[in-house]
C-alpha cells in the first residue's frame, strides 16, 4: 500500500487510503478531530478539545465521574473550582482539563504551563516550540517550511533566492544557505549585499 501524500496520524491501508488513529481525520489524517462536536456529545457538561483527544469537565458544584458524567456534589460547590473537581480520600481537589494547565496559587483556577520555557516540550532539532493555552506545538524553524517528501512530513530549507523572498540589493547576488541566505555585491560594486554602491 502506497499513500502518495502520506498518513500523518494514521496508517496507509491501500492505494492512497489512510486509516486514521483515534482523534484524527482527513484524507491524510493530518486534521485533529473535534470530539466535542460529535453526536452524542462525549461529555455531559463541558468539553475541551485537545490535540488528538478531548477532556471533560463539569459545571461548578458538580464532580467529574470516570465515565465523563457529572455528579452533583455539595462539597464541590463549596470549593468553587473553575473546571470542576474530584474527591480523593474525602478531600476535594480542583481539576484542570489538560496536562498543559496547572492549578494557580488559589488552587481553584487553572493557569497555563509554558512548555517551551520549562523545557517540557519535545520538538525535533529543526523545529521550534510555540506555546498555546494548555498545550504547545512544534513549528518549523525560521527559514524552513513543512513539506511532504519520501513518505513523511519534514521541515526543509526555503531557498529564498528562488522564492524571491530575499532582500538582496539589485546589484548583488543571492546565495542560499541552510535556513537562511547571503547577499554578495556583484563585481564592480562594494557593500554588505543589502546596500551596494
Backbone as a printed PyTorch tensor [residue, N CA C, xyz], in Angstrom:
tensor([[[  0.8450,  -1.1860,   0.0000],
         [  0.0000,   0.0000,   0.0000],
         [  0.8810,   1.2350,   0.0000]],

        [[  0.6120,   2.1270,  -0.9460],
         [  1.3860,   3.3670,  -1.0020],
         [  0.4420,   4.5540,  -0.9420]],

        [[  0.7290,   5.4550,  -0.0380],
         [ -0.0490,   6.6860,   0.0750],
         [  0.8460,   7.8330,  -0.3520]],

        [[  0.5390,   8.3630,  -1.5290],
         [  1.3920,   9.3890,  -2.1490],
         [  1.6220,  10.5760,  -1.2210]],

        [[  0.5660,  11.0160,  -0.5250],
         [  0.6980,  12.1860,   0.3520],
         [  0.9220,  11.7860,   1.8090]],

        [[  1.0860,  10.4930,   2.0590],
         [  1.3650,  10.0210,   3.4110],
         [  0.1580,  10.0460,   4.3260]],

        [[  0.3220,   9.4640,   5.5010],
         [ -0.7130,   9.4610,   6.5340],
         [ -0.0450,  10.0110,   7.7900]],

        [[ -0.3200,  11.2770,   8.0900],
         [  0.3990,  11.9410,   9.1860],
         [  0.1280,  11.2880,  10.5380]],

        [[ -1.1540,  11.1060,  10.8860],
         [ -1.5130,  10.4520,  12.1540],
         [ -2.3930,   9.2400,  11.8350]],

        [[ -1.8390,   8.3100,  11.0880],
         [ -2.5890,   7.1260,  10.6990],
         [ -1.7080,   6.1510,   9.9540]],

        [[ -2.3520,   5.1290,   9.3780],
         [ -1.6090,   4.1080,   8.6400],
         [ -2.1450,   3.9990,   7.2300]],

        [[ -1.2510,   3.6960,   6.2940],
         [ -1.6300,   3.5210,   4.8970],
         [ -2.1950,   2.1120,   4.7430]],

        [[ -3.4680,   2.0160,   4.3090],
         [ -4.1420,   0.7170,   4.2310],
         [ -4.3680,   0.2320,   2.7870]],

        [[ -4.1910,   1.1020,   1.8310],
         [ -4.4120,   0.7600,   0.4300],
         [ -3.9630,   1.9270,  -0.4210]],

        [[ -4.0440,   1.7990,  -1.7470],
         [ -3.5960,   2.9080,  -2.5920],
         [ -4.2710,   4.2300,  -2.1900]],

        [[ -3.4770,   5.1410,  -1.6090],
         [ -3.9410,   6.4620,  -1.1640],
         [ -5.1430,   6.3910,  -0.2210]],

        [[ -5.1870,   5.3470,   0.6230],
         [ -6.2600,   5.2030,   1.6160],
         [ -5.6420,   5.1350,   3.0060]],

        [[ -5.9610,   6.1180,   3.8250],
         [ -5.4090,   6.1720,   5.1790],
         [ -6.4430,   5.7120,   6.2090]],

        [[ -5.9710,   5.0090,   7.2130],
         [ -6.8050,   4.6620,   8.3610],
         [ -6.2690,   5.5060,   9.5120]],

        [[ -7.0730,   6.4850,   9.9350],
         [ -6.6150,   7.4390,  10.9460],
         [ -6.5950,   6.8470,  12.3500]],

        [[ -5.6110,   7.2880,  13.1350],
         [ -5.5710,   6.9300,  14.5450],
         [ -6.7570,   7.6200,  15.2210]],

        [[ -7.2390,   7.0860,  16.3600],
         [ -8.3720,   7.7390,  17.0320],
         [ -8.0540,   9.2180,  17.3300]],

        [[ -9.0060,  10.0810,  17.0680],
         [ -8.8240,  11.5050,  17.3500],
         [ -8.3520,  12.3120,  16.1620]],

        [[ -8.1310,  11.6470,  15.0140],
         [ -7.6710,  12.3590,  13.8190],
         [ -8.5610,  12.0420,  12.6160]],

        [[ -8.5870,  12.9760,  11.6580],
         [ -9.4380,  12.8290,  10.4830],
         [ -8.7480,  13.4320,   9.2700]],

        [[ -9.4310,  13.3640,   8.1300],
         [ -8.9050,  13.9290,   6.8930],
         [ -8.3230,  12.8530,   6.0010]],

        [[ -8.1300,  13.1910,   4.7180],
         [ -7.6190,  12.2400,   3.7310],
         [ -6.2370,  11.7210,   4.0960]],

        [[ -5.4050,  12.6170,   4.6790],
         [ -4.0510,  12.2100,   5.0660],
         [ -3.9120,  12.1450,   6.5920]],

        [[ -5.0420,  12.1290,   7.2920],
         [ -5.0860,  12.0510,   8.7650],
         [ -4.2700,  13.1660,   9.4180]],

        [[ -4.2970,  14.3410,   8.8040],
         [ -3.4990,  15.4540,   9.3320],
         [ -4.3340,  16.4450,  10.1280]],

        [[ -5.6470,  16.1640,  10.2470],
         [ -6.5240,  17.0880,  10.9660],
         [ -6.9490,  16.5020,  12.3040]],

        [[ -6.9550,  17.3630,  13.3070],
         [ -7.4240,  16.9540,  14.6300],
         [ -8.9470,  16.8470,  14.5770]],

        [[ -9.4720,  15.7500,  15.0990],
         [-10.9240,  15.5500,  15.1400],
         [-11.4580,  16.2470,  16.3850]],

        [[-12.4520,  17.1250,  16.1990],
         [-13.0440,  17.8100,  17.3520],
         [-14.1280,  16.9130,  17.9470]],

        [[-13.7350,  16.1000,  18.9260],
         [-14.6770,  15.1520,  19.5420],
         [-15.8250,  15.8680,  20.2300]],

        [[-15.6010,  17.1250,  20.6520],
         [-16.6380,  17.8790,  21.3620],
         [-17.8390,  18.1610,  20.4620]],

        [[-17.6450,  18.1290,  19.1550],
         [-18.7380,  18.3980,  18.2160],
         [-19.4720,  17.1410,  17.7790]],

        [[-19.0270,  15.9740,  18.2460],
         [-19.6640,  14.7150,  17.8330],
         [-21.0210,  14.5300,  18.5110]],

        [[-21.8830,  13.7550,  17.8460],
         [-23.1790,  13.3930,  18.4310],
         [-23.1540,  11.8900,  18.6820]],

        [[-23.5100,  11.3390,  19.8160],
         [-23.8120,  12.0810,  21.0440],
         [-22.5430,  12.7180,  21.6140]],

        [[-22.7120,  13.8210,  22.3400],
         [-21.5620,  14.5220,  22.9070],
         [-20.8530,  13.6240,  23.9200]],

        [[-19.5200,  13.6110,  23.9140],
         [-18.7940,  12.7040,  24.8210],
         [-18.8190,  13.1500,  26.2860]],

        [[-19.1250,  14.4230,  26.5300],
         [-19.1450,  14.9280,  27.9110],
         [-20.5390,  15.4230,  28.2640]],

        [[-20.9060,  15.2770,  29.5290],
         [-22.2390,  15.6960,  29.9570],
         [-22.3570,  17.2150,  30.0400]],

        [[-21.3430,  17.8910,  30.6140],
         [-21.4070,  19.3410,  30.7870],
         [-20.5320,  20.0820,  29.7820]],

        [[-19.2360,  20.1520,  30.0850],
         [-18.3320,  20.9160,  29.2190],
         [-17.2620,  20.0110,  28.6350]],

        [[-16.8560,  20.3700,  27.4160],
         [-15.8800,  19.5610,  26.6960],
         [-14.7710,  20.4760,  26.1900]],

        [[-13.5210,  20.0380,  26.3180],
         [-12.3950,  20.7920,  25.7890],
         [-11.6660,  19.9110,  24.7960]],

        [[-11.6000,  20.3700,  23.5320],
         [-10.8920,  19.6090,  22.5100],
         [ -9.3920,  19.7610,  22.7150]],

        [[ -8.6560,  18.6550,  22.5940],
         [ -7.1930,  18.7000,  22.6740],
         [ -6.6500,  18.0110,  21.4320]],

        [[ -5.3360,  18.1210,  21.1930],
         [ -4.7200,  17.5270,  20.0120],
         [ -4.8510,  16.0070,  20.0760]],

        [[ -5.6850,  15.4570,  19.2010],
         [ -5.8690,  14.0080,  19.1310],
         [ -6.7750,  13.4230,  20.1900]],

        [[ -7.3550,  14.2710,  21.0470],
         [ -8.2140,  13.7620,  22.1150],
         [ -9.1470,  14.8720,  22.6090]],

        [[ -9.6690,  14.7090,  23.8380],
         [-10.5530,  15.7040,  24.4570],
         [-10.5710,  15.4850,  25.9620]],

        [[-11.0540,  16.4910,  26.6950],
         [-11.1740,  16.3770,  28.1460],
         [-12.5680,  16.8570,  28.5420]],

        [[-13.1730,  16.1870,  29.5210],
         [-14.4730,  16.6100,  30.0450],
         [-14.2610,  17.3640,  31.3460]],

        [[-15.0850,  18.3480,  31.5920],
         [-15.1130,  18.9640,  32.9150],
         [-16.5300,  19.4170,  33.2160]],

        [[-16.7990,  19.6150,  34.5030],
         [-18.1670,  19.8600,  34.9570],
         [-18.3900,  21.2960,  35.3870]],

        [[-19.6600,  21.6630,  35.4000],
         [-20.0400,  22.9810,  35.9060],
         [-19.7740,  23.0170,  37.4020]],

        [[-19.6380,  24.2190,  37.9340],
         [-19.3470,  24.3540,  39.3510],
         [-20.4480,  23.6820,  40.1900]],

        [[-20.0260,  22.9740,  41.2090],
         [-20.9790,  22.2780,  42.0660],
         [-21.1780,  20.8340,  41.6600]],

        [[-20.4930,  20.4250,  40.5840],
         [-20.5810,  19.0360,  40.1270],
         [-19.1920,  18.4200,  40.1100]],

        [[-19.1660,  17.1050,  40.1730],
         [-17.9090,  16.3850,  40.2130],
         [-17.7970,  15.4750,  39.0020]],

        [[-16.6260,  15.4400,  38.3760],
         [-16.4130,  14.5990,  37.1990],
         [-16.2870,  13.1360,  37.6040]],

        [[-17.0980,  12.3110,  36.9590],
         [-17.0500,  10.8760,  37.2260],
         [-16.1760,  10.1990,  36.1580]],

        [[-15.6630,   8.9900,  36.4140],
         [-14.7660,   8.3370,  35.4400],
         [-15.3720,   8.1480,  34.0400]],

        [[-16.7100,   8.0400,  33.9490],
         [-17.3330,   7.8170,  32.6320],
         [-17.6530,   9.1300,  31.9030]],

        [[-17.1730,  10.2700,  32.4100],
         [-17.4010,  11.5530,  31.7450],
         [-18.6840,  12.2390,  32.1560]],

        [[-19.4770,  11.6060,  33.0500],
         [-20.7040,  12.2470,  33.5190],
         [-20.3760,  13.1490,  34.7140]],

        [[-21.3370,  13.9780,  35.0750],
         [-21.1240,  14.8990,  36.1880],
         [-22.1200,  14.6000,  37.3030]],

        [[-21.6060,  14.4260,  38.5000],
         [-22.4680,  14.1340,  39.6520],
         [-22.5010,  15.3460,  40.5700]],

        [[-23.6970,  15.6340,  41.0790],
         [-23.8560,  16.7710,  41.9850],
         [-23.0400,  16.5430,  43.2580]],

        [[-22.3750,  17.5730,  43.7040],
         [-21.5420,  17.4440,  44.8930],
         [-21.6090,  18.7200,  45.7120]],

        [[-22.0970,  18.6100,  46.9240],
         [-22.1890,  19.7880,  47.7880],
         [-20.7980,  20.2880,  48.1440]],

        [[-19.8780,  19.3460,  48.3470],
         [-18.5170,  19.7520,  48.7080],
         [-17.8520,  20.4910,  47.5480]],

        [[-18.1010,  20.0330,  46.3080],
         [-17.5280,  20.7020,  45.1350],
         [-18.0670,  22.1240,  45.0190]],

        [[-19.3360,  22.3020,  45.2900],
         [-19.9620,  23.6190,  45.1970],
         [-19.3160,  24.5910,  46.1840]],

        [[-18.9280,  24.0760,  47.3200],
         [-18.3260,  24.9380,  48.3430],
         [-16.9160,  25.3750,  47.9460]],

        [[-16.1880,  24.5250,  47.2250],
         [-14.8010,  24.8450,  46.8480],
         [-14.7600,  25.8710,  45.7190]],

        [[-15.7600,  25.8660,  44.8250],
         [-15.8650,  26.8260,  43.7190],
         [-14.6880,  26.7300,  42.7440]],

        [[-14.5260,  25.5430,  42.1320],
         [-13.4410,  25.3150,  41.1640],
         [-13.8130,  25.8600,  39.7860]],

        [[-12.8030,  26.2660,  39.0280],
         [-13.0350,  26.7790,  37.6750],
         [-13.4720,  25.6590,  36.7250]],

        [[-12.8400,  24.4810,  36.8320],
         [-13.1190,  23.3820,  35.9110],
         [-13.6280,  22.1250,  36.6120]],

        [[-14.3940,  22.2510,  37.6650],
         [-14.9030,  21.0660,  38.3430],
         [-13.8550,  20.4510,  39.2640]],

        [[-14.2730,  19.4180,  39.9850],
         [-13.3530,  18.8490,  40.9620],
         [-13.5640,  17.3650,  41.1420]],

        [[-12.6900,  16.7820,  41.9600],
         [-12.8000,  15.3610,  42.2970],
         [-12.5470,  15.2080,  43.7910]],

        [[-13.0780,  14.1430,  44.3270],
         [-12.8950,  13.8790,  45.7420],
         [-11.9180,  12.7300,  45.8940]],

        [[-10.8200,  12.9740,  46.6000],
         [ -9.8160,  11.9440,  46.8220],
         [ -9.6720,  11.7520,  48.3290]],

        [[ -9.9700,  10.5490,  48.7910],
         [ -9.9090,  10.2200,  50.2290],
         [-10.6320,  11.2660,  51.0870]],

        [[-11.8260,  11.6270,  50.6520],
         [-12.6360,  12.5820,  51.3910],
         [-12.1840,  14.0320,  51.2750]],

        [[-11.1000,  14.2620,  50.5020],
         [-10.5910,  15.6170,  50.3130],
         [-10.9290,  16.0960,  48.9030]],

        [[-11.4180,  17.3320,  48.7820],
         [-11.8170,  17.8560,  47.4830],
         [-10.6520,  18.5770,  46.8120]],

        [[-10.3940,  18.2020,  45.5430],
         [ -9.3200,  18.8410,  44.7720],
         [ -9.8830,  19.3690,  43.4710]],

        [[ -9.4790,  20.5890,  43.1020],
         [ -9.8970,  21.1530,  41.8120],
         [ -9.1130,  20.4760,  40.6940]],

        [[ -9.7410,  20.4060,  39.5270],
         [ -9.1190,  19.7570,  38.3610],
         [ -8.8000,  20.7640,  37.2620]],

        [[ -7.7910,  20.4230,  36.4490],
         [ -7.5080,  21.1750,  35.2240],
         [ -7.7310,  20.2160,  34.0610]],

        [[ -8.4010,  20.6750,  32.9720],
         [ -8.7750,  19.7540,  31.9000],
         [ -7.6450,  19.3320,  30.9680]],

        [[ -6.4210,  19.8240,  31.1840],
         [ -5.3220,  19.4700,  30.2930],
         [ -4.0260,  19.3930,  31.0770]],

        [[ -3.1190,  18.5330,  30.6160],
         [ -1.8150,  18.3890,  31.2700],
         [ -0.9610,  19.6420,  31.1170]],

        [[ -1.3370,  20.5090,  30.1750],
         [ -0.5990,  21.7560,  29.9560],
         [ -1.1130,  22.8980,  30.8180]],

        [[ -2.0400,  22.5700,  31.7450],
         [ -2.5620,  23.5710,  32.6830],
         [ -2.2670,  23.0940,  34.0960]],

        [[ -2.0610,  24.0230,  34.9930],
         [ -1.8560,  23.6520,  36.3910],
         [ -2.6620,  24.5770,  37.2880]],

        [[ -2.9460,  24.1110,  38.4970],
         [ -3.7130,  24.9300,  39.4310],
         [ -2.9030,  26.1550,  39.8150]],

        [[ -3.5760,  27.2910,  39.8110],
         [ -2.9320,  28.5530,  40.1740],
         [ -2.7520,  28.6550,  41.6830]],

        [[ -2.1990,  29.7920,  42.1350],
         [ -1.9370,  29.9650,  43.5730],
         [ -3.1750,  29.7950,  44.4520]],

        [[ -4.3720,  30.1190,  43.9090],
         [ -5.5920,  29.9930,  44.7320],
         [ -6.1250,  28.5540,  44.7810]],

        [[ -5.4690,  27.6290,  44.0330],
         [ -5.8320,  26.2030,  43.9760],
         [ -7.2330,  25.9500,  43.4250]],

        [[ -7.8340,  26.9580,  42.7610],
         [ -9.1820,  26.8120,  42.2020],
         [ -9.2140,  27.0510,  40.6960]],

        [[ -8.3950,  28.0130,  40.2190],
         [ -8.3640,  28.3180,  38.7880],
         [ -7.1210,  27.6850,  38.1610]],

        [[ -7.1760,  27.4910,  36.8410],
         [ -6.0660,  26.8570,  36.1300],
         [ -5.2710,  27.8920,  35.3380]],

        [[ -3.9620,  27.7750,  35.4100],
         [ -3.0750,  28.6650,  34.6550],
         [ -2.2570,  27.8340,  33.6750]],

        [[ -1.8390,  28.4730,  32.6030],
         [ -1.0870,  27.7930,  31.5440],
         [  0.3300,  27.4650,  31.9830]],

        [[  0.8180,  26.3020,  31.5510],
         [  2.2250,  25.9390,  31.7410],
         [  2.9010,  26.2280,  30.4050]],

        [[  3.9330,  27.0530,  30.3970],
         [  4.6550,  27.3350,  29.1580],
         [  5.6850,  26.2250,  28.9460]],

        [[  5.2690,  25.1900,  28.1860],
         [  6.1420,  24.0320,  27.9610],
         [  7.4350,  24.4240,  27.2480]],

        [[  7.3670,  25.5060,  26.4550],
         [  8.5330,  25.9300,  25.6760],
         [  9.6380,  26.4630,  26.5860]],

        [[  9.2730,  27.2190,  27.6280],
         [ 10.3020,  27.7890,  28.5090],
         [ 10.6870,  26.8500,  29.6520]],

        [[  9.7940,  25.9040,  29.9970],
         [ 10.1250,  24.9820,  31.0930],
         [ 10.9280,  23.7830,  30.5920]],

        [[ 11.0280,  23.6280,  29.2840],
         [ 11.7900,  22.5140,  28.7190],
         [ 11.0060,  21.2150,  28.6700]],

        [[  9.6880,  21.2720,  28.9430],
         [  8.8480,  20.0670,  28.8980],
         [  8.5220,  19.6720,  27.4600]],

        [[  8.5960,  20.6430,  26.5610],
         [  8.2390,  20.3930,  25.1580],
         [  9.3100,  19.5650,  24.4650]],

        [[  8.8720,  18.6700,  23.5930],
         [  9.8070,  17.8690,  22.8080],
         [  9.5780,  18.1780,  21.3380]],

        [[ 10.4990,  18.9220,  20.7520],
         [ 10.4550,  19.2420,  19.3270],
         [ 11.7570,  18.7650,  18.6990]],

        [[ 11.6880,  18.2340,  17.4600],
         [ 12.9140,  17.7720,  16.8040],
         [ 13.8170,  18.9750,  16.5020]],

        [[ 15.0920,  18.6910,  16.2150],
         [ 16.1260,  19.7400,  16.1120],
         [ 15.7790,  20.8770,  15.1500]],

        [[ 15.0300,  20.5740,  14.0700],
         [ 14.7510,  21.6270,  13.0830],
         [ 13.3840,  22.2830,  13.2920]],

        [[ 12.8160,  22.0890,  14.4770],
         [ 11.5210,  22.7190,  14.7770],
         [ 11.6110,  23.5440,  16.0470]],

        [[ 10.7870,  24.5950,  16.1070],
         [ 10.7670,  25.4340,  17.3030],
         [  9.4250,  25.2700,  17.9980]],

        [[  9.4300,  25.5190,  19.2810],
         [  8.2510,  25.3240,  20.1200],
         [  7.3970,  26.5860,  20.1540]],

        [[  6.0810,  26.4120,  20.0120],
         [  5.1360,  27.5270,  20.1250],
         [  4.1430,  27.1680,  21.2280]],

        [[  4.1040,  27.9740,  22.2760],
         [  3.2230,  27.6970,  23.4060],
         [  1.7850,  28.0890,  23.0750]],

        [[  0.8220,  27.2750,  23.5230],
         [ -0.6000,  27.6090,  23.3830],
         [ -1.2200,  27.4240,  24.7710]],

        [[ -2.4330,  27.8890,  24.9650],
         [ -3.0720,  27.7340,  26.2750],
         [ -3.3840,  26.2590,  26.5070]],

        [[ -2.7200,  25.6750,  27.4770],
         [ -2.9560,  24.2750,  27.8130],
         [ -2.1380,  23.2780,  27.0340]],

        [[ -1.3370,  23.7680,  26.0650],
         [ -0.5400,  22.8390,  25.2720],
         [  0.5750,  23.5910,  24.5380]],

        [[  1.1140,  22.9760,  23.4880],
         [  2.1280,  23.5930,  22.6340],
         [  2.1530,  22.8430,  21.3060]],

        [[  2.7870,  23.4270,  20.3050],
         [  3.0140,  22.6770,  19.0650],
         [  4.3920,  23.0180,  18.5210]],

        [[  4.8820,  22.1750,  17.6330],
         [  6.2130,  22.3620,  17.0610],
         [  6.0770,  22.9050,  15.6410]],

        [[  6.7750,  23.9970,  15.3810],
         [  6.6970,  24.6700,  14.0870],
         [  8.0890,  24.6460,  13.4750]],

        [[  8.1650,  24.6570,  12.1540],
         [  9.4790,  24.6830,  11.5010],
         [ 10.2500,  25.9280,  11.9130]],

        [[ 11.5620,  25.7730,  12.0530],
         [ 12.4150,  26.9220,  12.3650],
         [ 12.2730,  27.9520,  11.2520]],

        [[ 12.5750,  29.2150,  11.5580],
         [ 12.5290,  30.2660,  10.5360],
         [ 13.5080,  29.8850,   9.4270]],

        [[ 13.0920,  30.0950,   8.1920],
         [ 13.9360,  29.7170,   7.0530],
         [ 13.6710,  28.3100,   6.5620]],

        [[ 12.7200,  27.6060,   7.2310],
         [ 12.3410,  26.2450,   6.8280],
         [ 10.8290,  26.1970,   6.6450]],

        [[ 10.3390,  25.2610,   5.8210],
         [  8.8960,  25.0920,   5.6540],
         [  8.5460,  23.6130,   5.6760]],

        [[  7.2990,  23.3100,   6.0890],
         [  6.8460,  21.9260,   6.1880],
         [  6.5070,  21.3980,   4.8000]],

        [[  7.2000,  20.3170,   4.4020],
         [  6.9720,  19.7110,   3.0860],
         [  6.8050,  18.2200,   3.2710]],

        [[  6.0450,  17.6190,   2.3510],
         [  5.8680,  16.1680,   2.3930],
         [  6.8180,  15.5530,   1.3850]],

        [[  7.7640,  14.7800,   1.8650],
         [  8.7300,  14.1300,   0.9690],
         [  9.0830,  12.7590,   1.5300]],

        [[  9.3910,  11.8310,   0.6410],
         [  9.7240,  10.4400,   0.9560],
         [  8.9040,   9.8750,   2.1250]],

        [[  7.5840,   9.8810,   1.9170],
         [  6.5450,   9.2940,   2.7780],
         [  6.4390,   9.8750,   4.1980]],

        [[  6.9870,  11.0730,   4.4430],
         [  6.7440,  11.7290,   5.7310],
         [  6.9060,  13.2480,   5.6170]],

        [[  6.3650,  13.9450,   6.6230],
         [  6.4650,  15.4010,   6.6710],
         [  7.8020,  15.7920,   7.2950]],

        [[  8.4340,  16.8000,   6.7370],
         [  9.6930,  17.2730,   7.2920],
         [  9.8480,  18.7640,   7.0420]],

        [[ 10.6920,  19.3970,   7.8640],
         [ 10.9870,  20.8140,   7.6710],
         [ 12.1750,  20.9140,   6.7300]],

        [[ 11.9460,  21.4990,   5.5790],
         [ 13.0310,  21.6260,   4.5940],
         [ 13.3870,  23.0990,   4.3990]],

        [[ 14.6390,  23.3120,   4.0160],
         [ 15.1590,  24.6610,   3.8270],
         [ 14.3880,  25.3940,   2.7330]],

        [[ 14.0650,  26.6580,   2.9970],
         [ 13.4220,  27.5100,   1.9860],
         [ 14.5510,  28.1780,   1.2030]],

        [[ 14.5330,  28.0300,  -0.1170],
         [ 15.5400,  28.6930,  -0.9390],
         [ 15.0440,  30.0980,  -1.2530]],

        [[ 15.4520,  31.0590,  -0.4280],
         [ 14.9700,  32.4410,  -0.5610],
         [ 15.3470,  33.0510,  -1.9040]],

        [[ 16.4350,  32.5490,  -2.5010],
         [ 16.8840,  33.0880,  -3.7940],
         [ 15.9180,  32.7000,  -4.9150]],

        [[ 15.3230,  31.5050,  -4.8020],
         [ 14.3760,  31.0300,  -5.8140],
         [ 12.9750,  31.5870,  -5.5500]],

        [[ 12.5750,  31.6170,  -4.2710],
         [ 11.2250,  32.1000,  -3.9390],
         [ 11.1440,  33.6270,  -3.9600]],

        [[ 12.3030,  34.2870,  -4.1720],
         [ 12.3780,  35.7510,  -4.2620],
         [ 11.9340,  36.4330,  -2.9640]],

        [[ 12.2510,  35.8060,  -1.8330],
         [ 11.8880,  36.4040,  -0.5470],
         [ 13.1250,  36.9950,   0.1420]],

        [[ 14.2120,  37.1290,  -0.6110],
         [ 15.4260,  37.7330,  -0.0430],
         [ 15.3280,  39.2590,  -0.1590]],

        [[ 16.2460,  39.9490,   0.5160],
         [ 16.2590,  41.4230,   0.4700],
         [ 17.5770,  41.9180,  -0.1080]],

        [[ 18.1650,  41.1150,  -0.9960],
         [ 19.4520,  41.4970,  -1.5800],
         [ 19.2800,  42.7150,  -2.4940]],

        [[ 20.3540,  43.4890,  -2.5670],
         [ 20.3800,  44.6710,  -3.4240],
         [ 20.2570,  44.2560,  -4.8870]],

        [[ 19.7650,  45.1700,  -5.6920],
         [ 19.6030,  44.9530,  -7.1370],
         [ 20.9460,  44.5810,  -7.7740]],

        [[ 22.0370,  45.1140,  -7.2170],
         [ 23.3840,  44.8650,  -7.7510],
         [ 24.1350,  43.8310,  -6.9150]],

        [[ 23.3880,  42.9000,  -6.3450],
         [ 24.0010,  41.8250,  -5.5490],
         [ 23.4270,  40.4930,  -5.9630]],

        [[ 24.1830,  39.4360,  -5.7060],
         [ 23.6520,  38.1050,  -5.9920],
         [ 23.2850,  37.4240,  -4.6800]],

        [[ 22.2330,  36.6190,  -4.7560],
         [ 21.7090,  35.9220,  -3.5820],
         [ 22.3180,  34.5310,  -3.5220]],

        [[ 22.7900,  34.1420,  -2.3400],
         [ 23.3610,  32.8090,  -2.1420],
         [ 22.5470,  32.1150,  -1.0490]],

        [[ 21.9160,  30.9910,  -1.3940],
         [ 21.0990,  30.2750,  -0.4140],
         [ 21.9890,  29.5530,   0.5910]],

        [[ 21.5890,  29.5940,   1.8720],
         [ 22.2840,  28.8420,   2.9170],
         [ 21.2240,  28.0250,   3.6570]],

        [[ 21.6490,  27.0790,   4.4800],
         [ 20.7160,  26.2370,   5.2340],
         [ 19.9590,  27.1050,   6.2360]],

        [[ 18.6520,  27.2940,   5.9910],
         [ 17.8120,  28.0690,   6.8920],
         [ 17.8670,  29.5700,   6.6880]],

        [[ 18.7110,  30.0280,   5.7580],
         [ 18.8260,  31.4720,   5.5300],
         [ 19.3580,  31.7540,   4.1290]],

        [[ 20.0000,  32.9050,   3.9490],
         [ 20.5970,  33.2930,   2.6620],
         [ 21.6570,  34.3590,   2.9120]],

        [[ 22.5090,  34.5740,   1.9060],
         [ 23.5320,  35.6230,   1.9810],
         [ 23.4500,  36.4590,   0.7160]],

        [[ 23.8530,  37.7020,   0.8290],
         [ 23.8830,  38.5850,  -0.3320],
         [ 25.3170,  39.0440,  -0.5550]],

        [[ 25.7640,  39.0010,  -1.8150],
         [ 27.1350,  39.4030,  -2.1480],
         [ 27.0790,  40.3800,  -3.3100]],

        [[ 27.6590,  41.5640,  -3.1080],
         [ 27.6520,  42.5740,  -4.1740],
         [ 28.3600,  42.0400,  -5.4150]],

        [[ 27.7990,  42.3570,  -6.5830],
         [ 28.3710,  41.9060,  -7.8590],
         [ 29.6900,  42.6320,  -8.1200]],

        [[ 30.4400,  42.0830,  -9.0600],
         [ 31.7430,  42.6660,  -9.4070],
         [ 31.5750,  44.1340,  -9.8060]],

        [[ 32.4460,  44.9730,  -9.2870],
         [ 32.3730,  46.4040,  -9.5980],
         [ 31.5590,  47.1770,  -8.5810]],

        [[ 30.9540,  46.4670,  -7.6190],
         [ 30.1590,  47.1060,  -6.5530],
         [ 30.7300,  46.7370,  -5.1960]],

        [[ 30.5530,  47.6360,  -4.2280],
         [ 31.0090,  47.3680,  -2.8680],
         [ 29.8650,  47.5760,  -1.8770]],

        [[ 29.8970,  46.8370,  -0.8050],
         [ 28.8680,  46.9600,   0.2110],
         [ 28.6180,  45.6410,   0.9040]],

        [[ 27.5580,  45.5820,   1.7190],
         [ 27.2540,  44.3760,   2.5070],
         [ 26.2910,  43.4190,   1.8120]],

        [[ 25.9390,  43.7360,   0.5770],
         [ 25.0000,  42.8760,  -0.1630],
         [ 23.5830,  43.3640,  -0.1170]],

        [[ 23.2550,  44.1050,   0.9430],
         [ 21.9190,  44.7190,   1.0600],
         [ 21.9860,  46.1560,   0.5270]],

        [[ 23.1630,  46.7460,   0.6830],
         [ 23.4610,  48.0650,   0.1080],
         [ 24.7210,  47.9240,  -0.7100]],

        [[ 24.6210,  48.1430,  -2.0250],
         [ 25.7900,  48.0410,  -2.9020],
         [ 25.9480,  49.3500,  -3.6640]],

        [[ 27.1820,  49.8370,  -3.7390],
         [ 27.4510,  51.0920,  -4.4610],
         [ 28.6380,  50.9130,  -5.3950]]])
